[in-house]
């Protein structure tokens, strides 16, 4: 299994700990909220040895969180609060894997009822031996 696929599978499991049970997707679509979109935004070879036994790649992953307000009984939870709770779970997951967060900001969205946060993470990996550095 490729490293990106392992990260995606692990994030899907980790998001089950969220109070809002977001769905993990590979592209933004649908009307079921909240959901999280994961994409490999960049993957480039940083260095290698002459025999190519050790190939060090820099892997960048972009995450977008899309959330709408939630109504639970008489209590209304804002779309921003839902997104921030999910954001914390994602930060913790990538921190545990050794990724560095390089970007984390709210992003304007066409639908004003949807609060969106964009996050980017980077890690170096030995893709030949399939592990993070």
Buried (B, 14 or more C-beta within 10 A) or exposed (E): EEBBEEBBEBBBEBBEEBEBEBBBBEEBEEEEBBBBBBBBBEBEEEEBEEEEEEBBBBBBBBBBBBBBBBEEEEEEBEBEBBBBBBBEBBBEBBEEBEBEBEEBEBEEBEEEEBBBBBBBBBBBBBBBEEEBE
